[in-house]
Amino acid sequence: MFPVVRVGDKTTHGGMVLAGSGTMTFANIPVARKGDKVSCPIPGHGPTTIIEGNPNYLDNGIPVAFHGHKCACGCTLISSLPAAQVG
C-alpha cells in the first residue's frame, strides 16, 4: 500500500500540499484529499488542486490522496511517510 499524503508533503514539480482535512489526521498532520490545494512553482502553473484520491479511503465522502496521485498541473504527490499495510 502506498503511503498517505499530508499537508506539507512535496510534489514532483517542487511544490507542496497546502490544505487538507479538518477532521482526519495521520501522525497529527491533516491528510490531503481530492480537491485540496497544492502549490506549484513552475511558471504558469501557480496554485493547483489534487485531482486523484483513493475511493476506498474516504474523509467525509472525499477520497484521500496517496503517494503517486496527480494534481491538475500534472505533478505527482510524494508522501513523506514510509509505505505501510492498512487493514
Buried (B, 14 or more C-beta within 10 A) or exposed (E): EBBBBBBEBBBBBEBBBBBBBEEBBBEEBBBBBBEBBBBBEBEEBEEBBBBBBBEEBBBEEBBBBBBBBBBBBBBBBBBBBEEEEEE
